[in-house]
Amino acid sequence: MRTLFFIFMTLCIINLCFPKFGWYLRYGWISKGESEPSRPYMAMTRMTSLLMLLIAFSLVVA
């Protein structure tokens, strides 16, 4: 269970710090670098990652 938590936390932190990387893994490889993610997409990705981190930490503390 701790391994799964560590993987989840690592992915959330990477997505929080580098949202463009997650976009590239999901959509960017299809367009072969010809397009960029929008600013609202980047903001929503960061907010969602932060929310998931807060939820995960609160579940660990509880």
Buried (B, 14 or more C-beta within 10 A) or exposed (E): EEEEEEEEBEEBEEBBEEBBEBBBEEEBEEEEEEEEBEEEBBEEBBEBBEEBBEEBEEEEEE
